[in-house]
Amino acid sequence: MDAGNLKSSYIRGNSFHDGFNTAIGVFGTNELTVVDNVIHHTVGSSVRVWGSNNKVLHNLAVLSVSPGITVM
């Protein structure tokens, strides 16, 4: 959050499973690369990115549910 410019930084090759919130949240950050991550079963959004010149590439997000919805 509010990390500024991160041109040489990345979030790469991670897996997120059964999260109770957003898996990847980037706020007030610029020039960050989010690539090759797998996200399964989150509540709400899987990825949130607020900033400029961020890159979100080749990620897989499956089963993102809205709060209050029952998953069988």
Distance bins in CASP14 RR format, pairs under 12 A and 6 or more apart:
PFRMAT RR
TARGET T0000
AUTHOR 0000-0000-0000
RMODE 2
METHOD distances of the structure
MODEL  1
1 25 0 0 0 0 1 0 0 0 0 0 0
1 26 0 0 0 0 1 0 0 0 0 0 0
1 27 1 0 1 0 0 0 0 0 0 0 0
1 28 1 0 0 1 0 0 0 0 0 0 0
1 29 1 0 0 1 0 0 0 0 0 0 0
1 32 0 0 0 0 0 1 0 0 0 0 0
1 48 0 0 0 0 0 1 0 0 0 0 0
1 49 0 0 0 0 0 1 0 0 0 0 0
1 50 0 0 0 0 1 0 0 0 0 0 0
1 51 0 0 0 0 0 1 0 0 0 0 0
2 26 0 0 0 0 0 1 0 0 0 0 0
2 27 1 0 0 1 0 0 0 0 0 0 0
2 28 1 0 1 0 0 0 0 0 0 0 0
2 29 1 0 0 1 0 0 0 0 0 0 0
2 30 0 0 0 0 0 1 0 0 0 0 0
2 50 0 0 0 0 0 1 0 0 0 0 0
2 51 0 0 0 0 0 1 0 0 0 0 0
3 9 1 0 0 1 0 0 0 0 0 0 0
3 11 0 0 0 0 0 1 0 0 0 0 0
3 25 0 0 0 0 0 1 0 0 0 0 0
3 26 0 0 0 0 1 0 0 0 0 0 0
3 27 0 0 0 0 1 0 0 0 0 0 0
3 28 1 0 0 1 0 0 0 0 0 0 0
3 29 1 0 1 0 0 0 0 0 0 0 0
3 30 0 0 0 0 1 0 0 0 0 0 0
3 31 0 0 0 0 1 0 0 0 0 0 0
3 32 1 0 0 1 0 0 0 0 0 0 0
3 50 0 0 0 0 0 1 0 0 0 0 0
3 51 0 0 0 0 0 1 0 0 0 0 0
3 54 0 0 0 0 0 1 0 0 0 0 0
4 26 0 0 0 0 0 1 0 0 0 0 0
4 27 0 0 0 0 0 1 0 0 0 0 0
4 28 1 0 0 1 0 0 0 0 0 0 0
4 29 1 0 1 0 0 0 0 0 0 0 0
4 30 1 0 1 0 0 0 0 0 0 0 0
4 31 0 0 0 0 1 0 0 0 0 0 0
4 32 0 0 0 0 1 0 0 0 0 0 0
4 50 0 0 0 0 0 1 0 0 0 0 0
4 51 0 0 0 0 1 0 0 0 0 0 0
4 52 0 0 0 0 0 1 0 0 0 0 0
4 53 0 0 0 0 0 1 0 0 0 0 0
4 54 0 0 0 0 0 1 0 0 0 0 0
5 28 0 0 0 0 0 1 0 0 0 0 0
5 29 0 0 0 0 1 0 0 0 0 0 0
5 30 1 0 1 0 0 0 0 0 0 0 0
5 31 1 0 1 0 0 0 0 0 0 0 0
5 32 0 0 0 0 1 0 0 0 0 0 0
5 51 0 0 0 0 0 1 0 0 0 0 0
5 52 0 0 0 0 1 0 0 0 0 0 0
5 53 0 0 0 0 1 0 0 0 0 0 0
5 54 0 0 0 0 0 1 0 0 0 0 0
6 26 0 0 0 0 1 0 0 0 0 0 0
6 28 0 0 0 0 0 1 0 0 0 0 0
6 29 1 0 1 0 0 0 0 0 0 0 0
6 30 1 0 0 1 0 0 0 0 0 0 0
6 31 1 0 1 0 0 0 0 0 0 0 0
6 32 1 0 1 0 0 0 0 0 0 0 0
6 33 0 0 0 0 1 0 0 0 0 0 0
6 34 0 0 0 0 0 1 0 0 0 0 0
6 51 0 0 0 0 0 1 0 0 0 0 0
6 52 0 0 0 0 0 1 0 0 0 0 0
6 53 0 0 0 0 0 1 0 0 0 0 0
6 54 0 0 0 0 1 0 0 0 0 0 0
6 55 0 0 0 0 0 1 0 0 0 0 0
7 29 0 0 0 0 0 1 0 0 0 0 0
7 30 0 0 0 0 1 0 0 0 0 0 0
7 31 1 0 1 0 0 0 0 0 0 0 0
7 32 0 0 0 0 1 0 0 0 0 0 0
7 33 0 0 0 0 1 0 0 0 0 0 0
7 52 0 0 0 0 0 1 0 0 0 0 0
7 53 0 0 0 0 1 0 0 0 0 0 0
7 54 0 0 0 0 0 1 0 0 0 0 0
7 55 0 0 0 0 0 1 0 0 0 0 0
8 31 0 0 0 0 1 0 0 0 0 0 0
8 32 0 0 0 0 1 0 0 0 0 0 0
8 33 0 0 0 0 1 0 0 0 0 0 0
9 26 0 0 0 0 0 1 0 0 0 0 0
9 29 0 0 0 0 1 0 0 0 0 0 0
9 30 0 0 0 0 0 1 0 0 0 0 0
9 31 0 0 0 0 1 0 0 0 0 0 0
9 32 1 0 1 0 0 0 0 0 0 0 0
9 33 1 0 0 1 0 0 0 0 0 0 0
9 34 0 0 0 0 0 1 0 0 0 0 0
9 35 0 0 0 0 0 1 0 0 0 0 0
9 54 0 0 0 0 0 1 0 0 0 0 0
9 55 0 0 0 0 0 1 0 0 0 0 0
10 24 0 0 0 0 0 1 0 0 0 0 0
10 26 0 0 0 0 0 1 0 0 0 0 0
10 29 0 0 0 0 0 1 0 0 0 0 0
10 31 0 0 0 0 0 1 0 0 0 0 0
10 32 1 0 0 1 0 0 0 0 0 0 0
10 33 1 0 1 0 0 0 0 0 0 0 0
10 34 1 0 0 1 0 0 0 0 0 0 0
10 35 1 0 0 1 0 0 0 0 0 0 0
10 36 0 0 0 0 1 0 0 0 0 0 0
10 37 0 0 0 0 0 1 0 0 0 0 0
10 54 0 0 0 0 0 1 0 0 0 0 0
10 55 0 0 0 0 1 0 0 0 0 0 0
10 56 0 0 0 0 0 1 0 0 0 0 0
10 57 0 0 0 0 0 1 0 0 0 0 0
10 58 0 0 0 0 0 1 0 0 0 0 0
10 59 0 0 0 0 0 1 0 0 0 0 0
11 23 0 0 0 0 1 0 0 0 0 0 0
11 24 1 0 0 1 0 0 0 0 0 0 0
11 25 0 0 0 0 1 0 0 0 0 0 0
11 26 1 0 0 1 0 0 0 0 0 0 0
11 29 0 0 0 0 0 1 0 0 0 0 0
11 32 1 0 0 1 0 0 0 0 0 0 0
11 33 1 0 0 1 0 0 0 0 0 0 0
11 34 1 0 1 0 0 0 0 0 0 0 0
11 35 1 0 0 1 0 0 0 0 0 0 0
11 36 0 0 0 0 1 0 0 0 0 0 0
11 37 1 0 0 1 0 0 0 0 0 0 0
11 39 0 0 0 0 0 1 0 0 0 0 0
11 47 0 0 0 0 1 0 0 0 0 0 0
11 49 0 0 0 0 0 1 0 0 0 0 0
11 54 0 0 0 0 0 1 0 0 0 0 0
11 55 0 0 0 0 0 1 0 0 0 0 0
11 56 0 0 0 0 1 0 0 0 0 0 0
11 57 0 0 0 0 0 1 0 0 0 0 0
11 59 0 0 0 0 1 0 0 0 0 0 0
12 24 0 0 0 0 0 1 0 0 0 0 0
12 32 0 0 0 0 0 1 0 0 0 0 0
12 33 1 0 0 1 0 0 0 0 0 0 0
12 34 1 0 0 1 0 0 0 0 0 0 0
12 35 1 0 1 0 0 0 0 0 0 0 0
12 36 1 0 1 0 0 0 0 0 0 0 0
12 37 1 0 0 1 0 0 0 0 0 0 0
12 38 0 0 0 0 0 1 0 0 0 0 0
12 55 0 0 0 0 0 1 0 0 0 0 0
12 56 0 0 0 0 0 1 0 0 0 0 0
12 57 0 0 0 0 1 0 0 0 0 0 0
12 58 0 0 0 0 1 0 0 0 0 0 0
12 59 0 0 0 0 1 0 0 0 0 0 0
13 24 0 0 0 0 0 1 0 0 0 0 0
13 33 0 0 0 0 0 1 0 0 0 0 0
13 34 0 0 0 0 1 0 0 0 0 0 0
13 35 1 0 0 1 0 0 0 0 0 0 0
13 36 1 0 1 0 0 0 0 0 0 0 0
13 37 1 0 1 0 0 0 0 0 0 0 0
13 38 1 0 0 1 0 0 0 0 0 0 0
13 39 0 0 0 0 0 1 0 0 0 0 0
13 57 0 0 0 0 0 1 0 0 0 0 0
13 58 0 0 0 0 1 0 0 0 0 0 0
13 59 0 0 0 0 1 0 0 0 0 0 0
13 60 0 0 0 0 0 1 0 0 0 0 0
14 23 0 0 0 0 1 0 0 0 0 0 0
14 24 0 0 0 0 1 0 0 0 0 0 0
14 34 0 0 0 0 1 0 0 0 0 0 0
14 35 0 0 0 0 0 1 0 0 0 0 0
14 36 0 0 0 0 1 0 0 0 0 0 0
14 37 1 0 1 0 0 0 0 0 0 0 0
14 38 1 0 0 1 0 0 0 0 0 0 0
14 39 0 0 0 0 1 0 0 0 0 0 0
14 40 0 0 0 0 0 1 0 0 0 0 0
14 47 0 0 0 0 0 1 0 0 0 0 0
14 59 0 0 0 0 1 0 0 0 0 0 0
14 60 0 0 0 0 0 1 0 0 0 0 0
15 23 0 0 0 0 1 0 0 0 0 0 0
15 24 0 0 0 0 0 1 0 0 0 0 0
15 36 0 0 0 0 0 1 0 0 0 0 0
15 37 1 0 0 1 0 0 0 0 0 0 0
15 38 1 0 1 0 0 0 0 0 0 0 0
15 39 1 0 0 1 0 0 0 0 0 0 0
15 40 1 0 0 1 0 0 0 0 0 0 0
15 41 0 0 0 0 0 1 0 0 0 0 0
15 42 0 0 0 0 0 1 0 0 0 0 0
15 59 0 0 0 0 0 1 0 0 0 0 0
15 60 0 0 0 0 1 0 0 0 0 0 0
15 61 0 0 0 0 0 1 0 0 0 0 0
15 62 0 0 0 0 0 1 0 0 0 0 0
16 22 0 0 0 0 1 0 0 0 0 0 0
16 23 1 1 0 0 0 0 0 0 0 0 0
16 24 1 0 0 1 0 0 0 0 0 0 0
16 25 0 0 0 0 0 1 0 0 0 0 0
16 34 0 0 0 0 0 1 0 0 0 0 0
16 37 1 0 0 1 0 0 0 0 0 0 0
16 38 1 0 0 1 0 0 0 0 0 0 0
16 39 1 0 1 0 0 0 0 0 0 0 0
16 40 1 0 0 1 0 0 0 0 0 0 0
16 41 0 0 0 0 1 0 0 0 0 0 0
16 42 1 0 0 1 0 0 0 0 0 0 0
16 43 0 0 0 0 0 1 0 0 0 0 0
16 46 1 0 0 1 0 0 0 0 0 0 0
16 47 0 0 0 0 1 0 0 0 0 0 0
16 59 0 0 0 0 0 1 0 0 0 0 0
16 60 0 0 0 0 0 1 0 0 0 0 0
16 61 0 0 0 0 1 0 0 0 0 0 0
16 62 0 0 0 0 0 1 0 0 0 0 0
16 63 0 0 0 0 0 1 0 0 0 0 0
16 64 0 0 0 0 0 1 0 0 0 0 0
17 23 0 0 0 0 1 0 0 0 0 0 0
17 37 0 0 0 0 0 1 0 0 0 0 0
17 38 0 0 0 0 1 0 0 0 0 0 0
17 39 0 0 0 0 1 0 0 0 0 0 0
17 40 1 0 1 0 0 0 0 0 0 0 0
17 41 1 0 0 1 0 0 0 0 0 0 0
17 42 0 0 0 0 1 0 0 0 0 0 0
17 46 0 0 0 0 0 1 0 0 0 0 0
17 61 0 0 0 0 0 1 0 0 0 0 0
17 62 0 0 0 0 0 1 0 0 0 0 0
17 63 0 0 0 0 1 0 0 0 0 0 0
18 39 0 0 0 0 0 1 0 0 0 0 0
18 40 1 0 0 1 0 0 0 0 0 0 0
18 41 1 0 1 0 0 0 0 0 0 0 0
18 42 0 0 0 0 1 0 0 0 0 0 0
18 43 0 0 0 0 1 0 0 0 0 0 0
18 62 0 0 0 0 0 1 0 0 0 0 0
18 63 0 0 0 0 1 0 0 0 0 0 0
18 64 0 0 0 0 0 1 0 0 0 0 0
18 65 0 0 0 0 0 1 0 0 0 0 0
18 71 0 0 0 0 0 1 0 0 0 0 0
19 39 0 0 0 0 1 0 0 0 0 0 0
19 40 0 0 0 0 1 0 0 0 0 0 0
19 41 1 0 0 1 0 0 0 0 0 0 0
19 42 1 0 1 0 0 0 0 0 0 0 0
19 43 1 0 0 1 0 0 0 0 0 0 0
19 44 0 0 0 0 1 0 0 0 0 0 0
19 45 0 0 0 0 0 1 0 0 0 0 0
19 46 0 0 0 0 1 0 0 0 0 0 0
19 61 0 0 0 0 0 1 0 0 0 0 0
19 63 0 0 0 0 0 1 0 0 0 0 0
19 64 0 0 0 0 1 0 0 0 0 0 0
19 65 0 0 0 0 0 1 0 0 0 0 0
20 41 0 0 0 0 1 0 0 0 0 0 0
20 42 1 0 0 1 0 0 0 0 0 0 0
20 43 1 0 1 0 0 0 0 0 0 0 0
20 44 0 0 0 0 1 0 0 0 0 0 0
20 64 0 0 0 0 0 1 0 0 0 0 0
20 65 0 0 0 0 0 1 0 0 0 0 0
20 67 0 0 0 0 1 0 0 0 0 0 0
21 39 0 0 0 0 0 1 0 0 0 0 0
21 41 0 0 0 0 0 1 0 0 0 0 0
21 42 1 0 0 1 0 0 0 0 0 0 0
21 43 1 0 0 1 0 0 0 0 0 0 0
21 44 1 0 0 1 0 0 0 0 0 0 0
21 45 0 0 0 0 1 0 0 0 0 0 0
21 46 0 0 0 0 0 1 0 0 0 0 0
21 47 0 0 0 0 0 1 0 0 0 0 0
21 48 0 0 0 0 1 0 0 0 0 0 0
21 64 0 0 0 0 0 1 0 0 0 0 0
21 65 0 0 0 0 0 1 0 0 0 0 0
21 67 0 0 0 0 1 0 0 0 0 0 0
22 39 0 0 0 0 1 0 0 0 0 0 0
22 42 1 0 0 1 0 0 0 0 0 0 0
22 43 0 0 0 0 1 0 0 0 0 0 0
22 44 1 0 0 1 0 0 0 0 0 0 0
22 45 1 0 1 0 0 0 0 0 0 0 0
22 46 1 0 0 1 0 0 0 0 0 0 0
22 47 1 0 0 1 0 0 0 0 0 0 0
22 48 1 0 1 0 0 0 0 0 0 0 0
22 49 0 0 0 0 0 1 0 0 0 0 0
22 50 0 0 0 0 0 1 0 0 0 0 0
22 61 0 0 0 0 0 1 0 0 0 0 0
22 64 0 0 0 0 1 0 0 0 0 0 0
22 67 0 0 0 0 0 1 0 0 0 0 0
23 34 0 0 0 0 0 1 0 0 0 0 0
23 37 1 0 0 1 0 0 0 0 0 0 0
23 38 0 0 0 0 1 0 0 0 0 0 0
23 39 1 0 1 0 0 0 0 0 0 0 0
23 40 0 0 0 0 1 0 0 0 0 0 0
23 41 0 0 0 0 1 0 0 0 0 0 0
23 42 1 0 1 0 0 0 0 0 0 0 0
23 43 0 0 0 0 1 0 0 0 0 0 0
23 44 0 0 0 0 1 0 0 0 0 0 0
23 45 0 0 0 0 1 0 0 0 0 0 0
23 46 1 0 1 0 0 0 0 0 0 0 0
23 47 1 0 0 1 0 0 0 0 0 0 0
23 48 0 0 0 0 1 0 0 0 0 0 0
23 49 0 0 0 0 0 1 0 0 0 0 0
23 59 0 0 0 0 1 0 0 0 0 0 0
23 60 0 0 0 0 0 1 0 0 0 0 0
23 61 1 0 0 1 0 0 0 0 0 0 0
23 62 0 0 0 0 0 1 0 0 0 0 0
23 63 0 0 0 0 0 1 0 0 0 0 0
23 64 0 0 0 0 1 0 0 0 0 0 0
24 32 0 0 0 0 1 0 0 0 0 0 0
24 33 0 0 0 0 0 1 0 0 0 0 0
24 34 1 0 0 1 0 0 0 0 0 0 0
24 35 0 0 0 0 0 1 0 0 0 0 0
24 36 0 0 0 0 0 1 0 0 0 0 0
24 37 1 0 0 1 0 0 0 0 0 0 0
24 38 0 0 0 0 0 1 0 0 0 0 0
24 39 1 0 0 1 0 0 0 0 0 0 0
24 42 0 0 0 0 1 0 0 0 0 0 0
24 45 0 0 0 0 1 0 0 0 0 0 0
24 46 1 0 0 1 0 0 0 0 0 0 0
24 47 1 0 1 0 0 0 0 0 0 0 0
24 48 1 0 0 1 0 0 0 0 0 0 0
24 49 1 0 0 1 0 0 0 0 0 0 0
24 50 0 0 0 0 0 1 0 0 0 0 0
24 54 0 0 0 0 0 1 0 0 0 0 0
24 56 0 0 0 0 1 0 0 0 0 0 0
24 59 0 0 0 0 1 0 0 0 0 0 0
24 61 0 0 0 0 1 0 0 0 0 0 0
24 64 0 0 0 0 0 1 0 0 0 0 0
25 32 0 0 0 0 0 1 0 0 0 0 0
25 34 0 0 0 0 1 0 0 0 0 0 0
25 37 0 0 0 0 0 1 0 0 0 0 0
25 39 0 0 0 0 0 1 0 0 0 0 0
25 42 0 0 0 0 0 1 0 0 0 0 0
25 44 0 0 0 0 0 1 0 0 0 0 0
25 45 0 0 0 0 1 0 0 0 0 0 0
25 46 0 0 0 0 1 0 0 0 0 0 0
25 47 1 0 0 1 0 0 0 0 0 0 0
25 48 1 0 1 0 0 0 0 0 0 0 0
25 49 1 0 0 1 0 0 0 0 0 0 0
25 50 0 0 0 0 1 0 0 0 0 0 0
25 51 0 0 0 0 0 1 0 0 0 0 0
25 54 0 0 0 0 0 1 0 0 0 0 0
25 56 0 0 0 0 0 1 0 0 0 0 0
26 32 1 0 1 0 0 0 0 0 0 0 0
26 33 0 0 0 0 0 1 0 0 0 0 0
26 34 1 0 0 1 0 0 0 0 0 0 0
26 37 0 0 0 0 0 1 0 0 0 0 0
26 45 0 0 0 0 0 1 0 0 0 0 0
26 47 0 0 0 0 1 0 0 0 0 0 0
26 48 1 0 0 1 0 0 0 0 0 0 0
26 49 1 0 1 0 0 0 0 0 0 0 0
26 50 1 0 0 1 0 0 0 0 0 0 0
26 51 1 0 0 1 0 0 0 0 0 0 0
26 52 0 0 0 0 0 1 0 0 0 0 0
26 53 0 0 0 0 0 1 0 0 0 0 0
26 54 1 0 0 1 0 0 0 0 0 0 0
26 55 0 0 0 0 0 1 0 0 0 0 0
26 56 0 0 0 0 1 0 0 0 0 0 0
27 47 0 0 0 0 0 1 0 0 0 0 0
27 48 1 0 0 1 0 0 0 0 0 0 0
27 49 0 0 0 0 1 0 0 0 0 0 0
27 50 1 0 1 0 0 0 0 0 0 0 0
27 51 1 0 0 1 0 0 0 0 0 0 0
27 54 0 0 0 0 0 1 0 0 0 0 0
28 48 0 0 0 0 0 1 0 0 0 0 0
28 49 0 0 0 0 1 0 0 0 0 0 0
28 50 1 0 1 0 0 0 0 0 0 0 0
28 51 1 0 1 0 0 0 0 0 0 0 0
28 52 0 0 0 0 1 0 0 0 0 0 0
28 53 0 0 0 0 0 1 0 0 0 0 0
28 54 0 0 0 0 1 0 0 0 0 0 0
29 48 0 0 0 0 0 1 0 0 0 0 0
29 49 0 0 0 0 1 0 0 0 0 0 0
29 50 1 0 0 1 0 0 0 0 0 0 0
29 51 1 0 0 1 0 0 0 0 0 0 0
29 52 0 0 0 0 1 0 0 0 0 0 0
29 53 0 0 0 0 1 0 0 0 0 0 0
29 54 1 0 0 1 0 0 0 0 0 0 0
29 55 0 0 0 0 0 1 0 0 0 0 0
30 49 0 0 0 0 0 1 0 0 0 0 0
30 50 0 0 0 0 1 0 0 0 0 0 0
30 51 1 0 1 0 0 0 0 0 0 0 0
30 52 1 0 1 0 0 0 0 0 0 0 0
30 53 1 0 1 0 0 0 0 0 0 0 0
30 54 1 0 0 1 0 0 0 0 0 0 0
30 55 0 0 0 0 0 1 0 0 0 0 0
31 49 0 0 0 0 0 1 0 0 0 0 0
31 51 0 0 0 0 1 0 0 0 0 0 0
31 52 1 0 0 1 0 0 0 0 0 0 0
31 53 1 0 1 0 0 0 0 0 0 0 0
31 54 1 0 0 1 0 0 0 0 0 0 0
31 55 0 0 0 0 1 0 0 0 0 0 0
32 47 0 0 0 0 0 1 0 0 0 0 0
32 49 1 0 0 1 0 0 0 0 0 0 0
32 50 0 0 0 0 0 1 0 0 0 0 0
32 51 0 0 0 0 1 0 0 0 0 0 0
32 52 0 0 0 0 0 1 0 0 0 0 0
32 53 0 0 0 0 1 0 0 0 0 0 0
32 54 1 0 1 0 0 0 0 0 0 0 0
32 55 1 0 0 1 0 0 0 0 0 0 0
32 56 0 0 0 0 1 0 0 0 0 0 0
32 57 0 0 0 0 0 1 0 0 0 0 0
33 49 0 0 0 0 0 1 0 0 0 0 0
33 53 0 0 0 0 1 0 0 0 0 0 0
33 54 1 0 0 1 0 0 0 0 0 0 0
33 55 1 0 1 0 0 0 0 0 0 0 0
33 56 0 0 0 0 1 0 0 0 0 0 0
33 57 1 0 0 1 0 0 0 0 0 0 0
33 58 0 0 0 0 0 1 0 0 0 0 0
33 59 0 0 0 0 0 1 0 0 0 0 0
34 46 0 0 0 0 0 1 0 0 0 0 0
34 47 1 0 0 1 0 0 0 0 0 0 0
34 48 0 0 0 0 0 1 0 0 0 0 0
34 49 1 0 0 1 0 0 0 0 0 0 0
34 51 0 0 0 0 0 1 0 0 0 0 0
34 54 1 0 0 1 0 0 0 0 0 0 0
34 55 1 0 0 1 0 0 0 0 0 0 0
34 56 1 0 1 0 0 0 0 0 0 0 0
34 57 1 0 0 1 0 0 0 0 0 0 0
34 58 0 0 0 0 1 0 0 0 0 0 0
34 59 1 0 0 1 0 0 0 0 0 0 0
34 61 0 0 0 0 0 1 0 0 0 0 0
35 47 0 0 0 0 0 1 0 0 0 0 0
35 54 0 0 0 0 0 1 0 0 0 0 0
35 55 1 0 0 1 0 0 0 0 0 0 0
35 56 1 0 0 1 0 0 0 0 0 0 0
35 57 1 0 1 0 0 0 0 0 0 0 0
35 58 1 0 1 0 0 0 0 0 0 0 0
35 59 1 0 0 1 0 0 0 0 0 0 0
35 60 0 0 0 0 0 1 0 0 0 0 0
36 55 0 0 0 0 0 1 0 0 0 0 0
36 56 0 0 0 0 0 1 0 0 0 0 0
36 57 1 0 0 1 0 0 0 0 0 0 0
36 58 1 0 1 0 0 0 0 0 0 0 0
36 59 1 0 0 1 0 0 0 0 0 0 0
36 60 0 0 0 0 1 0 0 0 0 0 0
37 46 0 0 0 0 1 0 0 0 0 0 0
37 47 0 0 0 0 1 0 0 0 0 0 0
37 56 0 0 0 0 1 0 0 0 0 0 0
37 57 0 0 0 0 1 0 0 0 0 0 0
37 58 0 0 0 0 1 0 0 0 0 0 0
37 59 1 0 1 0 0 0 0 0 0 0 0
37 60 1 0 0 1 0 0 0 0 0 0 0
37 61 0 0 0 0 1 0 0 0 0 0 0
37 62 0 0 0 0 0 1 0 0 0 0 0
38 46 0 0 0 0 0 1 0 0 0 0 0
38 47 0 0 0 0 0 1 0 0 0 0 0
38 58 0 0 0 0 0 1 0 0 0 0 0
38 59 1 0 0 1 0 0 0 0 0 0 0
38 60 1 0 1 0 0 0 0 0 0 0 0
38 61 0 0 0 0 1 0 0 0 0 0 0
38 62 0 0 0 0 1 0 0 0 0 0 0
38 63 0 0 0 0 0 1 0 0 0 0 0
39 45 0 0 0 0 1 0 0 0 0 0 0
39 46 1 0 1 0 0 0 0 0 0 0 0
39 47 1 0 0 1 0 0 0 0 0 0 0
39 48 0 0 0 0 0 1 0 0 0 0 0
39 56 0 0 0 0 0 1 0 0 0 0 0
39 59 1 0 0 1 0 0 0 0 0 0 0
39 60 1 0 0 1 0 0 0 0 0 0 0
39 61 1 0 1 0 0 0 0 0 0 0 0
39 62 1 0 0 1 0 0 0 0 0 0 0
39 63 0 0 0 0 1 0 0 0 0 0 0
39 64 1 0 0 1 0 0 0 0 0 0 0
40 46 0 0 0 0 1 0 0 0 0 0 0
40 59 0 0 0 0 0 1 0 0 0 0 0
40 60 0 0 0 0 1 0 0 0 0 0 0
40 61 1 0 0 1 0 0 0 0 0 0 0
40 62 1 0 1 0 0 0 0 0 0 0 0
40 63 1 0 1 0 0 0 0 0 0 0 0
40 64 0 0 0 0 1 0 0 0 0 0 0
40 65 0 0 0 0 0 1 0 0 0 0 0
40 71 0 0 0 0 0 1 0 0 0 0 0
41 61 0 0 0 0 1 0 0 0 0 0 0
41 62 1 0 0 1 0 0 0 0 0 0 0
41 63 1 0 1 0 0 0 0 0 0 0 0
41 64 1 0 0 1 0 0 0 0 0 0 0
41 65 1 0 0 1 0 0 0 0 0 0 0
41 71 1 0 0 1 0 0 0 0 0 0 0
42 48 0 0 0 0 0 1 0 0 0 0 0
42 61 1 0 0 1 0 0 0 0 0 0 0
42 62 0 0 0 0 1 0 0 0 0 0 0
42 63 1 0 0 1 0 0 0 0 0 0 0
42 64 1 0 1 0 0 0 0 0 0 0 0
42 65 1 0 0 1 0 0 0 0 0 0 0
42 66 0 0 0 0 0 1 0 0 0 0 0
42 67 0 0 0 0 0 1 0 0 0 0 0
42 71 0 0 0 0 0 1 0 0 0 0 0
43 63 0 0 0 0 0 1 0 0 0 0 0
43 64 1 0 0 1 0 0 0 0 0 0 0
43 65 1 0 1 0 0 0 0 0 0 0 0
43 66 1 0 0 1 0 0 0 0 0 0 0
43 67 1 0 1 0 0 0 0 0 0 0 0
43 68 0 0 0 0 1 0 0 0 0 0 0
43 69 0 0 0 0 1 0 0 0 0 0 0
43 70 0 0 0 0 0 1 0 0 0 0 0
43 71 0 0 0 0 1 0 0 0 0 0 0
44 61 0 0 0 0 0 1 0 0 0 0 0
44 63 0 0 0 0 0 1 0 0 0 0 0
44 64 1 0 1 0 0 0 0 0 0 0 0
44 65 1 0 0 1 0 0 0 0 0 0 0
44 66 1 0 0 1 0 0 0 0 0 0 0
44 67 1 0 0 1 0 0 0 0 0 0 0
44 68 0 0 0 0 1 0 0 0 0 0 0
44 69 0 0 0 0 1 0 0 0 0 0 0
45 61 0 0 0 0 1 0 0 0 0 0 0
45 64 1 0 0 1 0 0 0 0 0 0 0
45 65 0 0 0 0 0 1 0 0 0 0 0
45 66 0 0 0 0 1 0 0 0 0 0 0
45 67 0 0 0 0 0 1 0 0 0 0 0
46 56 0 0 0 0 0 1 0 0 0 0 0
46 59 0 0 0 0 1 0 0 0 0 0 0
46 60 0 0 0 0 1 0 0 0 0 0 0
46 61 1 1 0 0 0 0 0 0 0 0 0
46 62 0 0 0 0 1 0 0 0 0 0 0
46 63 0 0 0 0 1 0 0 0 0 0 0
46 64 1 0 1 0 0 0 0 0 0 0 0
46 65 0 0 0 0 0 1 0 0 0 0 0
46 66 0 0 0 0 0 1 0 0 0 0 0
47 54 0 0 0 0 0 1 0 0 0 0 0
47 55 0 0 0 0 0 1 0 0 0 0 0
47 56 1 0 0 1 0 0 0 0 0 0 0
47 57 0 0 0 0 0 1 0 0 0 0 0
47 59 1 0 0 1 0 0 0 0 0 0 0
47 60 0 0 0 0 0 1 0 0 0 0 0
47 61 1 0 0 1 0 0 0 0 0 0 0
47 64 0 0 0 0 1 0 0 0 0 0 0
48 54 0 0 0 0 0 1 0 0 0 0 0
48 56 0 0 0 0 0 1 0 0 0 0 0
48 61 0 0 0 0 0 1 0 0 0 0 0
48 64 0 0 0 0 0 1 0 0 0 0 0
49 55 0 0 0 0 1 0 0 0 0 0 0
49 56 1 0 0 1 0 0 0 0 0 0 0
49 57 0 0 0 0 0 1 0 0 0 0 0
49 59 0 0 0 0 0 1 0 0 0 0 0
50 56 0 0 0 0 0 1 0 0 0 0 0
63 69 0 0 0 0 0 1 0 0 0 0 0
63 71 1 0 0 1 0 0 0 0 0 0 0
63 72 0 0 0 0 0 1 0 0 0 0 0
64 71 0 0 0 0 0 1 0 0 0 0 0
65 71 1 0 1 0 0 0 0 0 0 0 0
65 72 0 0 0 0 0 1 0 0 0 0 0
END
